[in-house]
Amino acid sequence: MGDLYNCRVCGWRSPTPPWGESGKEPSFDICPCCECEWGYEDSGVESTKKYRAAWIASGANWVHDDTPHDGLTTEERLCNVPPGFE
């Protein structure tokens, strides 16, 4: 699948690419882990890092209980953040 399937903020692996197959067309869906709206809070490197810092400062909690937890720790998941957004 590759990095195109990982959230730029938290590294959660989505079943579909948050920014499309091209990596340039955001879905504007909400990440169930960090609640980032793909294409909004993660539209640039600095905004992504700022959102991630706020999410971590608030406890880095899994946000949407209706999506099963992926079983990773926050630290493990953050290792999956796409290159350039870490």
Buried (B, 14 or more C-beta within 10 A) or exposed (E): EEBBBBBBBBBBBBEEBBBBEEEEEBBEEBBBBBBBBBBEBBBEEEBBBEBBEEBBEEEBEBBEEEBEEBEBEBEEBBEBBBEEBB
